[in-house]
Amino acid sequence: MNSFKIESVDSNRRDELEQLGAKFKFWYRTEDNEGMLFKAEERGTGEDWAEKVCSELASFLGLPHVEYDLAQDLAFEPPTRGVVCRTCAPAPWSLVHGNELLLARDPGYPAYPADKEKYKVSQHTVSAVRNILARLALPPDIWCHELPIGIESAADVFTGYVMFDAWVANQDRHHQNWGALRKEDELCLAPSFDHGAALARNLSDNERNQRLHSADSGFTVTAFANRARSAFYADINAARPLATHAAWENFAIHTPKAASIWKARLSGIEFAQIQSMLDRVPTSRMSAISREFTAKLLSSNLKRILEGVSP
C-alpha cells in the first residue's frame, strides 16, 4: 500500500505570510499558478498527521471540507514538517469568520478575546450559532459534490461538522474556526477547516500505550475520549463549554433529519477503511502506537455517536 505523498515547498519562494493563528504559515503558488497555504508543525505534537487523517475521514463522510496534504519546507535543514491546502475561499469569495458574523448580529459579542481565551467565550452558544446558520446558504457547489441526499441547509451541514468533531475529538471549533463565504450580498457556510488539534495528537506515545492497556476504567481510551470538550456553550451562564458529544446532541436536536442522515453515513464506514487509511500515513510522521491509539479513539467515539441519544 502506498503512503500518502509528502509535498515539498520552499518558504524562500513564498508570496506572503499568513497572519492569523500562532503557527508559521505562508502562501505560495504552484507551477500552475494555484495559491496554496503551508502550515508548519513546529512543536512535534502531530498536528500534521492529525490534519491529514481528519481530511481523509471527512471525505469518508462526504462532509464539505478543506483537503490537506502532508508537506515539508525545504528551506530548513532538516525540512520543517507541515501540511498544505488550497484556500477555502477561492475568488470571488472571501472568508468571514464566525466571530465576525456573531459580532455583526450582536454588537456586544466578545469577538476578539486574547488568543488563549477564545475557547472561553460563553456567548459562543449553540443558539447563537444556529441563528447565524439560519441566514447562510449551503456551501458553494465546489465543496458539496459528496454531500448526502437530504442535507438541504447550512444548519444541516453544520450538524455534520459537529458530529465530525465528536467523532475525531476535535476541541478546536472556536469562533474563528468556522465561518461563511461572502460574494457580494451572498453568504454561504464555509467548508470545515483546521482540524489539526483533533485525535488527541499531542499525547505522548507512552501515555497512549498506557491508556490502551490500562485495567483502570477511568484511564482507558474510551474514558479519555469522553472528556473531550467543544468550544460551544449551552448558554451564556454555563461555567464550561459542552463536551464534544453533548454539543453534537444539542445541534442534532434541532436538525433531526440531518442528524439521522449523518449518522447513517457514519455507520456505513467500516473499520477496515479507517485502518487502511491510517496505514498510509508515513511512519516518519505517525508512530505505530499513535496509529493504534487513534484507531481505538475513532472506534470508541463512533460507537458512542451511533448508540447515543437519538436526536
C-alpha positions as CSV (number, residue, x, y, z in Angstrom):
1,M,0.0,0.0,0.0
2,N,1.4,3.4,-1.0
3,S,2.0,6.0,1.7
4,F,0.4,9.4,1.4
5,K,2.6,11.7,-0.7
6,I,4.6,14.4,1.1
7,E,4.6,17.7,-0.9
8,S,7.8,19.7,-0.9
9,V,7.7,23.5,-0.7
10,D,10.2,26.3,-0.1
11,S,9.4,29.2,2.1
12,N,12.1,31.3,0.5
13,R,9.7,31.4,-2.5
14,R,6.6,32.4,-0.5
15,D,4.2,35.0,-1.7
16,E,3.2,36.2,1.8
17,L,2.9,35.2,5.4
18,E,-0.5,34.2,6.9
19,Q,-1.1,36.4,10.0
20,L,-4.0,34.5,11.6
21,G,-3.0,32.0,14.2
22,A,0.2,31.2,16.1
23,K,1.8,28.7,13.8
24,F,4.2,29.7,11.0
25,K,2.1,29.8,7.7
26,F,2.8,31.1,4.3
27,W,1.1,31.3,0.9
28,Y,2.9,30.2,-2.3
29,R,2.0,29.4,-5.9
30,T,2.3,26.1,-7.7
31,E,3.6,25.7,-11.2
32,D,0.0,26.0,-12.4
33,N,-0.2,29.4,-10.5
34,E,-2.6,27.9,-7.9
35,G,-2.4,29.6,-4.5
36,M,-1.6,27.2,-1.6
37,L,-1.1,27.5,2.1
38,F,1.7,25.8,4.0
39,K,1.1,25.3,7.8
40,A,4.2,24.3,9.8
41,E,4.2,21.7,12.5
42,E,6.9,23.1,14.7
43,R,6.1,21.7,18.1
44,G,6.3,18.0,17.3
45,T,2.8,17.3,18.5
46,G,1.4,15.5,15.5
47,E,-0.8,18.3,14.1
48,D,0.4,17.4,10.6
49,W,-0.8,13.8,10.6
50,A,-3.9,14.8,12.6
51,E,-4.9,17.3,9.9
52,K,-4.3,14.8,7.1
53,V,-6.2,12.0,8.8
54,C,-9.1,14.3,9.6
55,S,-9.2,15.4,5.9
56,E,-9.5,11.7,4.8
57,L,-12.2,11.0,7.4
58,A,-14.2,14.0,6.3
59,S,-14.0,12.6,2.8
60,F,-15.4,9.3,4.0
61,L,-18.5,11.2,5.3
62,G,-18.9,13.4,2.3
63,L,-18.5,16.5,4.5
64,P,-17.7,19.8,2.9
65,H,-14.1,20.3,4.0
66,V,-10.7,21.7,3.0
67,E,-8.4,19.0,1.8
68,Y,-5.0,18.8,3.4
69,D,-1.8,17.0,2.3
70,L,1.4,16.3,4.2
71,A,4.2,18.6,3.3
72,Q,7.8,19.7,4.1
73,D,9.5,23.1,3.9
74,L,12.9,22.5,2.2
75,A,14.2,26.0,3.3
76,F,15.3,24.4,6.6
77,E,17.6,21.5,7.4
78,P,16.1,19.2,8.4
79,P,13.0,20.2,6.5
80,T,10.1,21.6,8.6
81,R,7.1,19.3,8.7
82,G,3.6,20.6,8.0
83,V,0.6,20.4,5.7
84,V,-0.6,22.2,2.6
85,C,-4.1,23.1,1.4
86,R,-5.9,25.3,-1.1
87,T,-7.8,28.3,0.1
88,C,-11.3,27.7,1.4
89,A,-12.4,31.0,-0.2
90,P,-11.3,31.0,-3.9
91,A,-12.0,34.2,-5.8
92,P,-14.5,35.8,-5.9
93,W,-15.4,34.5,-2.4
94,S,-13.9,35.9,0.8
95,L,-13.9,34.2,4.2
96,V,-15.9,35.8,7.1
97,H,-15.0,34.1,10.5
98,G,-17.7,33.1,13.0
99,N,-16.7,35.8,15.5
100,E,-17.3,38.5,12.8
101,L,-20.7,37.0,12.0
102,L,-21.6,36.9,15.7
103,L,-20.4,40.4,16.3
104,A,-22.4,41.8,13.3
105,R,-25.5,40.2,14.9
106,D,-24.7,41.3,18.4
107,P,-22.5,44.4,18.9
108,G,-21.8,43.2,22.5
109,Y,-20.3,39.9,21.4
110,P,-16.6,39.5,22.6
111,A,-15.3,38.8,19.1
112,Y,-11.6,39.4,19.8
113,P,-10.5,38.0,23.1
114,A,-6.9,37.1,23.9
115,D,-5.8,34.1,21.9
116,K,-5.9,31.7,24.8
117,E,-9.3,33.0,25.8
118,K,-11.1,32.2,22.6
119,Y,-12.2,28.8,24.0
120,K,-13.8,30.6,27.0
121,V,-16.3,32.8,25.2
122,S,-19.6,31.7,26.9
123,Q,-21.6,33.8,24.4
124,H,-20.5,31.2,21.7
125,T,-23.7,29.3,22.4
126,V,-25.5,26.7,20.3
127,S,-28.4,29.0,19.9
128,A,-26.3,32.0,18.8
129,V,-24.5,29.9,16.2
130,R,-27.8,28.4,15.0
131,N,-29.2,32.0,14.5
132,I,-26.2,32.7,12.2
133,L,-26.7,29.4,10.3
134,A,-30.3,30.3,9.6
135,R,-29.0,33.2,7.5
136,L,-26.5,31.2,5.5
137,A,-26.9,29.2,2.3
138,L,-25.3,25.8,1.7
139,P,-21.5,25.9,0.9
140,P,-20.8,26.6,-2.7
141,D,-21.1,23.6,-5.1
142,I,-17.4,23.0,-5.3
143,W,-17.5,21.8,-1.7
144,C,-20.7,19.8,-1.9
145,H,-20.0,17.2,-4.5
146,E,-20.3,14.3,-2.0
147,L,-23.0,15.8,0.2
148,P,-25.6,13.2,1.3
149,I,-29.0,13.4,-0.2
150,G,-31.4,15.2,2.1
151,I,-28.9,17.7,3.6
152,E,-30.6,20.9,2.5
153,S,-29.4,23.8,4.6
154,A,-26.4,25.3,6.3
155,A,-27.7,24.1,9.6
156,D,-27.9,20.6,8.2
157,V,-24.3,20.8,7.1
158,F,-23.1,22.3,10.3
159,T,-24.7,19.4,12.2
160,G,-22.4,17.2,10.2
161,Y,-19.4,19.3,11.3
162,V,-20.3,19.0,15.0
163,M,-20.9,15.2,14.6
164,F,-17.5,15.0,12.9
165,D,-15.9,16.9,15.9
166,A,-17.4,14.4,18.3
167,W,-16.0,11.5,16.2
168,V,-12.4,12.9,15.9
169,A,-12.4,14.6,19.3
170,N,-11.9,18.0,17.7
171,Q,-11.9,20.6,20.6
172,D,-10.9,23.5,18.3
173,R,-14.1,24.7,16.6
174,H,-13.9,28.0,18.4
175,H,-15.5,31.1,16.7
176,Q,-12.6,31.6,14.4
177,N,-12.5,28.0,13.2
178,W,-15.8,28.1,11.3
179,G,-17.3,30.8,9.1
180,A,-19.1,31.9,6.0
181,L,-18.0,32.6,2.4
182,R,-19.1,36.0,1.1
183,K,-19.6,37.1,-2.6
184,E,-21.3,40.5,-2.9
185,D,-24.6,40.1,-0.9
186,E,-24.4,36.2,-0.8
187,L,-23.4,34.4,2.3
188,C,-22.7,30.7,2.3
189,L,-21.5,28.4,5.0
190,A,-17.7,27.8,4.6
191,P,-16.3,24.2,4.4
192,S,-15.0,22.7,7.6
193,F,-11.3,23.6,8.1
194,D,-8.4,23.5,10.6
195,H,-8.7,20.1,12.4
196,G,-5.0,19.8,13.5
197,A,-5.9,19.8,17.2
198,A,-8.1,16.7,16.9
199,L,-7.4,13.0,17.6
200,A,-5.5,13.7,20.9
201,R,-2.5,14.3,18.7
202,N,-0.5,15.9,21.4
203,L,-0.4,12.9,23.8
204,S,2.9,11.2,24.2
205,D,3.3,7.6,22.9
206,N,4.0,6.5,26.5
207,E,0.6,7.8,27.6
208,R,-1.1,6.3,24.6
209,N,0.4,2.9,25.4
210,Q,-0.7,3.1,29.0
211,R,-4.2,4.0,28.1
212,L,-4.5,1.3,25.5
213,H,-3.6,-1.4,28.1
214,S,-5.0,0.1,31.3
215,A,-7.2,-2.0,33.5
216,D,-8.4,1.2,35.2
217,S,-11.7,2.1,33.7
218,G,-11.0,5.7,34.3
219,F,-7.8,5.7,32.4
220,T,-8.9,3.9,29.2
221,V,-9.0,5.4,25.7
222,T,-12.8,5.5,26.0
223,A,-12.7,7.4,29.3
224,F,-10.2,9.8,27.8
225,A,-12.3,10.3,24.7
226,N,-15.4,11.1,26.8
227,R,-13.7,14.1,28.3
228,A,-13.2,16.0,25.1
229,R,-14.6,19.5,25.2
230,S,-16.1,21.6,22.4
231,A,-15.9,25.4,22.2
232,F,-19.7,25.7,22.3
233,Y,-21.7,26.6,25.4
234,A,-25.2,25.5,26.3
235,D,-26.0,29.1,27.5
236,I,-24.1,32.3,28.4
237,N,-24.2,31.4,32.1
238,A,-22.6,28.0,31.7
239,A,-19.3,27.6,33.5
240,R,-17.8,25.2,31.0
241,P,-18.2,24.5,27.3
242,L,-20.2,21.5,26.2
243,A,-18.4,18.1,25.7
244,T,-18.0,17.4,22.0
245,H,-20.6,14.6,22.2
246,A,-23.1,16.9,24.1
247,A,-22.5,19.7,21.5
248,W,-23.4,17.2,18.7
249,E,-26.6,16.2,20.6
250,N,-27.5,19.8,21.2
251,F,-27.2,20.7,17.5
252,A,-28.8,17.4,16.4
253,I,-32.0,18.0,18.4
254,H,-32.8,21.0,16.1
255,T,-32.0,19.2,12.9
256,P,-33.2,15.6,13.5
257,K,-33.5,14.6,9.8
258,A,-30.0,15.8,9.0
259,A,-28.6,14.2,12.2
260,S,-30.1,10.8,11.1
261,I,-28.6,11.2,7.6
262,W,-25.1,12.0,9.0
263,K,-25.3,9.1,11.4
264,A,-26.2,6.8,8.5
265,R,-23.1,8.0,6.7
266,L,-21.0,7.3,9.7
267,S,-22.5,3.8,10.3
268,G,-21.5,2.9,6.7
269,I,-17.8,3.5,7.4
270,E,-16.1,0.2,8.1
271,F,-13.1,-0.2,10.5
272,A,-11.0,-1.7,7.6
273,Q,-11.4,1.6,5.8
274,I,-10.1,3.6,8.7
275,Q,-7.2,1.2,9.4
276,S,-6.2,1.1,5.8
277,M,-6.1,4.9,5.7
278,L,-4.1,5.2,8.9
279,D,-1.6,2.7,7.5
280,R,-0.9,5.1,4.6
281,V,0.4,7.8,7.0
282,P,4.2,7.6,6.7
283,T,5.9,6.2,9.8
284,S,8.1,9.3,9.8
285,R,5.0,11.2,10.8
286,M,2.9,8.8,12.8
287,S,4.2,6.1,15.1
288,A,2.7,2.6,15.3
289,I,1.3,3.3,18.8
290,S,-0.2,6.6,17.6
291,R,-1.9,4.6,14.8
292,E,-3.3,2.0,17.3
293,F,-4.5,4.6,19.7
294,T,-6.1,6.7,17.0
295,A,-8.0,3.7,15.6
296,K,-9.3,2.9,19.1
297,L,-10.3,6.5,19.7
298,L,-12.2,6.7,16.5
299,S,-13.9,3.3,17.1
300,S,-14.9,4.4,20.6
301,N,-16.3,7.7,19.5
302,L,-18.1,6.2,16.5
303,K,-19.8,3.7,18.7
304,R,-20.9,6.3,21.2
305,I,-22.4,8.5,18.5
306,L,-24.3,5.6,16.9
307,E,-25.6,4.2,20.2
308,G,-26.2,7.6,21.8
309,V,-29.4,9.6,22.4
310,S,-31.4,9.7,19.2
311,P,-32.0,13.3,18.0
